[in-house]
Amino acid sequence: MFIVLRQGHTEGELTEILEQLTQMGFSGHVSQGVERTVVGVVGRTYPELKETLEMWPGVDEVVPISRPHKLSGREFQPQDTVIKVGDVTIGGEVLVVMAGPCAVETEEQLLEAARAVKAAGAKILRGGAFKPSTSPYSFRGLGQDGLDLLAQARQETGMPIITEVMTPQDVELVSRYADILQVGARNMQNFTLLDEVGKTQKPVMLKRGMSATIQEWLLSAEYILAQGNRQVMLCERGIRTFETYTRNTMDISAIPIIKKLSHLPIIADPSHGTGKWHLVTPLSLAAVAAGADGLMIEVHPRPDQALKDGAQSLTFDNFQQLMAQVVPVAASVGRKIA
């Protein structure tokens, strides 16, 4: 349930409400909007609690919520969440493009890609230092050496970096390097990992699990939000269906559904969503038209030589063409590219 504070409430009343909730075994999460302040009550609530809370000083009304995803829902926060990463804004009017290789392979490969995607208009550099693989014999990343190369690329280009963290034990290490922590599809329901990234207070991008429903996805976001980290964005990256032509089925409908249910920004990843490079541009345009707040695109200097996911990676020329086509589509829905 949510406690809606009356207009003109004092800071002392808000502090007392939070302290009383803690004493009762609940967690209180504050959302301060332009017109109202709301406190989300997280814990095992009961019907009689509503009457008790409405007697507290500073309280206007108490609203029971039936949806299980409380903190990520628009009942808790009607206005869109906007996340700042350095000079880059994620959410709001401006679309952001994250681009780079699936996996960090060499210094030359990463720097070449970083320079190219920046020149084409990308604002955030992606690259995996730790890579989950279906097969244990596939390339699994360079680990900390890959993080060092990402830091070098950021130093040269000025682009913030997003990279995946796979285990709770690696959160502290990856947090020292990354500007945005990525939780991959296979870890969407690794709840211990979600708790740990929630404690970092760093921006987190949570990818949808390949077999996850939208409600399960939002509940995973709740784990991060419940730790006090409000800098959460979601990423639609395709789900597993009976179709075999594409690697996954890109669920474009998830984008407007999330925009309706949640205040969190949503990024589209058509590279993983399709697994085929020639489908990345049309699915990017569709995602932007559907309301995505950004795109995550895999770009490699030589996709045919990539150690990971070359079939879905764009060349530099193809990425430039994608960026040129995205601009008018974004403008048609009242958005612009960062």
C-alpha positions as semicolon CSV with decimal commas, in nm:
position;residue;x (nm);y (nm);z (nm)
1;M;0,000;0,000;0,000
2;F;0,095;0,365;-0,041
3;I;0,074;0,651;0,205
4;V;-0,014;0,978;0,032
5;L;0,101;1,272;0,243
6;R;-0,110;1,586;0,266
7;Q;0,010;1,899;0,093
8;G;0,214;2,111;0,331
9;H;0,334;1,820;0,543
10;T;0,651;1,880;0,738
11;E;0,982;1,698;0,710
12;G;0,938;1,598;1,072
13;E;0,610;1,425;0,993
14;L;0,770;1,236;0,704
15;T;1,062;1,130;0,923
16;E;0,826;1,010;1,195
17;I;0,622;0,807;0,944
18;L;0,935;0,632;0,817
19;E;1,055;0,561;1,171
20;Q;0,718;0,419;1,276
21;L;0,704;0,196;0,969
22;T;1,048;0,060;1,053
23;Q;0,941;-0,012;1,411
24;M;0,640;-0,205;1,276
25;G;0,864;-0,420;1,055
26;F;0,790;-0,246;0,725
27;S;1,015;-0,066;0,479
28;G;0,914;0,282;0,364
29;H;1,020;0,410;0,020
30;V;0,967;0,779;-0,054
31;S;0,870;0,920;-0,394
32;Q;0,855;1,301;-0,402
33;G;0,671;1,436;-0,704
34;V;0,579;1,788;-0,806
35;E;0,233;1,775;-0,651
36;R;0,252;1,502;-0,389
37;T;0,477;1,287;-0,175
38;V;0,410;0,916;-0,157
39;V;0,556;0,657;0,079
40;G;0,549;0,300;-0,046
41;V;0,493;0,049;0,235
42;V;0,678;-0,273;0,162
43;G;0,619;-0,579;0,376
44;R;0,338;-0,815;0,474
45;T;0,049;-0,568;0,500
46;Y;-0,304;-0,641;0,625
47;P;-0,641;-0,468;0,573
48;E;-0,662;-0,311;0,920
49;L;-0,328;-0,135;0,863
50;K;-0,495;0,121;0,635
51;E;-0,705;0,268;0,917
52;T;-0,404;0,285;1,150
53;L;-0,185;0,468;0,899
54;E;-0,455;0,721;0,811
55;M;-0,453;0,845;1,172
56;W;-0,086;0,946;1,157
57;P;0,005;1,318;1,138
58;G;0,077;1,436;0,783
59;V;-0,116;1,155;0,612
60;D;-0,383;1,245;0,357
61;E;-0,490;0,896;0,250
62;V;-0,369;0,538;0,231
63;V;-0,415;0,352;-0,099
64;P;-0,408;-0,030;-0,106
65;I;-0,232;-0,170;-0,412
66;S;-0,328;-0,504;-0,561
67;R;-0,039;-0,528;-0,809
68;P;0,264;-0,714;-0,668
69;H;0,515;-0,480;-0,834
70;K;0,473;-0,183;-0,602
71;L;0,787;0,029;-0,633
72;S;0,818;-0,003;-1,010
73;G;0,451;0,078;-1,072
74;R;0,302;0,410;-1,170
75;E;0,080;0,411;-0,861
76;F;0,395;0,470;-0,658
77;Q;0,551;0,716;-0,902
78;P;0,334;0,856;-1,183
79;Q;0,617;1,055;-1,347
80;D;0,882;0,879;-1,556
81;T;1,213;0,798;-1,391
82;V;1,504;0,981;-1,553
83;I;1,855;0,847;-1,489
84;K;2,168;1,061;-1,522
85;V;2,495;0,892;-1,616
86;G;2,754;1,167;-1,639
87;D;2,622;1,399;-1,910
88;V;2,391;1,133;-2,053
89;T;2,021;1,121;-1,966
90;I;1,823;0,797;-1,990
91;G;1,447;0,845;-1,998
92;G;1,248;1,153;-2,086
93;E;1,234;1,314;-2,429
94;V;1,581;1,216;-2,550
95;L;1,666;0,867;-2,680
96;V;2,005;0,723;-2,591
97;V;2,199;0,468;-2,795
98;M;2,437;0,221;-2,630
99;A;2,669;0,045;-2,874
100;G;2,984;-0,161;-2,893
101;P;3,101;-0,519;-2,921
102;C;2,926;-0,805;-2,744
103;A;3,254;-0,907;-2,580
104;V;3,578;-0,723;-2,514
105;E;3,840;-0,920;-2,709
106;T;4,148;-0,702;-2,758
107;E;4,257;-0,344;-2,701
108;E;4,257;-0,279;-3,075
109;Q;3,910;-0,425;-3,128
110;L;3,752;-0,232;-2,839
111;L;3,911;0,107;-2,911
112;E;3,833;0,079;-3,281
113;A;3,469;0,005;-3,201
114;A;3,446;0,276;-2,935
115;R;3,574;0,545;-3,171
116;A;3,339;0,435;-3,449
117;V;3,019;0,418;-3,244
118;K;3,091;0,752;-3,081
119;A;3,148;0,913;-3,421
120;A;2,812;0,773;-3,538
121;G;2,625;0,916;-3,238
122;A;2,623;0,652;-2,963
123;K;2,652;0,797;-2,614
124;I;2,728;0,488;-2,404
125;L;2,983;0,215;-2,479
126;R;2,878;-0,145;-2,425
127;G;3,115;-0,438;-2,396
128;G;3,124;-0,758;-2,195
129;A;3,420;-0,845;-1,975
130;F;3,233;-1,139;-1,818
131;K;3,023;-1,335;-2,067
132;P;2,760;-1,600;-1,989
133;S;2,762;-1,874;-2,250
134;T;2,527;-2,162;-2,317
135;S;2,832;-2,379;-2,384
136;P;3,127;-2,392;-2,141
137;Y;3,355;-2,413;-2,446
138;S;3,250;-2,073;-2,586
139;F;3,442;-1,752;-2,518
140;R;3,356;-1,636;-2,166
141;G;3,529;-1,300;-2,156
142;L;3,859;-1,153;-2,039
143;G;3,742;-1,081;-1,685
144;Q;3,927;-0,801;-1,507
145;D;4,156;-0,751;-1,808
146;G;3,843;-0,670;-2,006
147;L;3,734;-0,421;-1,740
148;D;4,075;-0,252;-1,764
149;L;4,030;-0,218;-2,141
150;L;3,683;-0,071;-2,095
151;A;3,824;0,186;-1,854
152;Q;4,089;0,271;-2,113
153;A;3,823;0,318;-2,381
154;R;3,624;0,547;-2,150
155;Q;3,936;0,750;-2,077
156;E;3,999;0,803;-2,449
157;T;3,643;0,862;-2,572
158;G;3,471;1,007;-2,266
159;M;3,184;0,761;-2,309
160;P;3,030;0,601;-1,999
161;I;3,047;0,221;-2,005
162;I;2,789;-0,049;-1,940
163;T;2,903;-0,403;-1,872
164;E;2,754;-0,717;-1,725
165;V;2,801;-0,844;-1,372
166;M;2,727;-1,214;-1,333
167;T;2,777;-1,306;-0,968
168;P;2,720;-1,137;-0,631
169;Q;3,091;-1,179;-0,559
170;D;3,183;-0,972;-0,866
171;V;2,956;-0,674;-0,790
172;E;3,217;-0,480;-0,596
173;L;3,483;-0,534;-0,864
174;V;3,262;-0,449;-1,162
175;S;3,118;-0,146;-0,979
176;R;3,466;0,005;-0,959
177;Y;3,478;0,017;-1,340
178;A;3,122;0,034;-1,475
179;D;2,902;0,341;-1,501
180;I;2,600;0,113;-1,551
181;L;2,573;-0,242;-1,421
182;Q;2,399;-0,484;-1,655
183;V;2,212;-0,785;-1,521
184;G;2,176;-1,032;-1,807
185;A;1,873;-1,235;-1,911
186;R;2,006;-1,554;-1,750
187;N;2,042;-1,372;-1,417
188;M;1,709;-1,188;-1,413
189;Q;1,592;-1,409;-1,126
190;N;1,925;-1,440;-0,949
191;F;1,778;-1,271;-0,646
192;T;2,099;-1,260;-0,445
193;L;2,267;-1,076;-0,733
194;L;1,971;-0,836;-0,760
195;D;2,002;-0,755;-0,390
196;E;2,373;-0,682;-0,428
197;V;2,341;-0,451;-0,729
198;G;2,059;-0,276;-0,546
199;K;2,298;-0,191;-0,264
200;T;2,548;-0,023;-0,499
201;Q;2,329;0,279;-0,581
202;K;2,472;0,263;-0,935
203;P;2,246;0,265;-1,241
204;V;2,136;-0,089;-1,326
205;M;1,998;-0,223;-1,653
206;L;1,787;-0,534;-1,596
207;K;1,737;-0,753;-1,902
208;R;1,421;-0,957;-1,940
209;G;1,470;-1,328;-1,893
210;M;1,425;-1,532;-2,208
211;S;1,119;-1,709;-2,065
212;A;1,000;-1,439;-1,825
213;T;0,657;-1,282;-1,813
214;I;0,633;-0,905;-1,780
215;Q;0,514;-0,941;-1,420
216;E;0,813;-1,161;-1,332
217;W;1,042;-0,904;-1,494
218;L;0,894;-0,618;-1,291
219;L;0,913;-0,823;-0,972
220;S;1,284;-0,876;-1,037
221;A;1,319;-0,499;-1,065
222;E;1,146;-0,475;-0,725
223;Y;1,440;-0,657;-0,567
224;I;1,676;-0,381;-0,680
225;L;1,436;-0,100;-0,595
226;A;1,364;-0,245;-0,251
227;Q;1,732;-0,207;-0,163
228;G;1,693;0,169;-0,215
229;N;1,843;0,189;-0,563
230;R;1,603;0,393;-0,779
231;Q;1,835;0,406;-1,083
232;V;1,687;0,105;-1,259
233;M;1,614;0,064;-1,630
234;L;1,466;-0,236;-1,807
235;C;1,580;-0,398;-2,131
236;E;1,364;-0,598;-2,371
237;R;1,598;-0,843;-2,548
238;G;1,364;-1,099;-2,697
239;I;1,198;-1,404;-2,548
240;R;1,210;-1,772;-2,635
241;T;0,921;-1,898;-2,847
242;F;0,862;-2,186;-3,087
243;E;1,009;-1,981;-3,374
244;T;1,348;-2,109;-3,494
245;Y;1,435;-1,863;-3,771
246;T;1,543;-1,597;-3,521
247;R;1,751;-1,647;-3,209
248;N;1,472;-1,500;-2,996
249;T;1,138;-1,333;-3,062
250;M;1,162;-0,957;-3,008
251;D;0,856;-0,861;-2,803
252;I;0,786;-0,507;-2,923
253;S;0,454;-0,508;-2,737
254;A;0,646;-0,524;-2,407
255;I;0,766;-0,167;-2,463
256;P;0,426;0,011;-2,451
257;I;0,309;-0,231;-2,182
258;I;0,603;-0,136;-1,959
259;K;0,544;0,233;-2,033
260;K;0,186;0,191;-1,911
261;L;0,261;-0,016;-1,601
262;S;0,595;0,128;-1,489
263;H;0,783;0,455;-1,456
264;L;1,118;0,286;-1,529
265;P;1,298;0,360;-1,859
266;I;1,301;0,077;-2,111
267;I;1,581;-0,001;-2,355
268;A;1,545;-0,228;-2,660
269;D;1,817;-0,476;-2,758
270;P;1,733;-0,595;-3,111
271;S;2,074;-0,760;-3,148
272;H;1,991;-1,031;-2,895
273;G;1,624;-0,994;-2,980
274;T;1,677;-1,139;-3,327
275;G;2,029;-1,284;-3,350
276;K;2,053;-1,168;-3,711
277;W;2,231;-0,846;-3,809
278;H;1,996;-0,765;-4,099
279;L;1,698;-0,755;-3,861
280;V;1,861;-0,516;-3,613
281;T;1,778;-0,194;-3,798
282;P;1,407;-0,265;-3,869
283;L;1,352;-0,385;-3,511
284;S;1,533;-0,076;-3,379
285;L;1,298;0,149;-3,576
286;A;0,996;-0,047;-3,451
287;A;1,117;-0,021;-3,090
288;V;1,163;0,356;-3,116
289;A;0,818;0,395;-3,270
290;A;0,673;0,184;-2,985
291;G;0,819;0,418;-2,722
292;A;1,159;0,277;-2,622
293;D;1,383;0,517;-2,429
294;G;1,696;0,384;-2,594
295;L;1,866;0,116;-2,800
296;M;2,144;-0,127;-2,723
297;I;2,325;-0,234;-3,039
298;E;2,614;-0,474;-3,094
299;V;2,881;-0,333;-3,326
300;H;3,208;-0,504;-3,418
301;P;3,498;-0,398;-3,647
302;R;3,494;-0,742;-3,814
303;P;3,179;-0,937;-3,725
304;D;3,293;-1,243;-3,921
305;Q;3,590;-1,272;-3,682
306;A;3,405;-1,196;-3,358
307;L;3,461;-1,436;-3,069
308;K;3,101;-1,386;-2,958
309;D;2,774;-1,319;-3,143
310;G;2,921;-1,206;-3,474
311;A;2,602;-1,300;-3,660
312;Q;2,405;-1,030;-3,482
313;S;2,673;-0,758;-3,483
314;L;2,662;-0,460;-3,718
315;T;2,960;-0,330;-3,911
316;F;3,054;0,035;-3,866
317;D;2,884;0,128;-4,195
318;N;2,565;-0,054;-4,103
319;F;2,558;0,116;-3,764
320;Q;2,594;0,458;-3,926
321;Q;2,301;0,379;-4,154
322;L;2,091;0,267;-3,857
323;M;2,161;0,592;-3,672
324;A;2,060;0,796;-3,976
325;Q;1,729;0,608;-4,006
326;V;1,645;0,630;-3,636
327;V;1,644;1,011;-3,631
328;P;1,328;1,070;-3,841
329;V;1,141;0,784;-3,672
330;A;1,221;0,931;-3,330
331;A;1,107;1,274;-3,448
332;S;0,777;1,127;-3,569
333;V;0,692;1,020;-3,213
334;G;0,815;1,339;-3,049
335;R;1,158;1,216;-2,948
336;K;1,511;1,305;-3,048
337;I;1,845;1,126;-3,038
338;A;2,098;1,229;-2,775
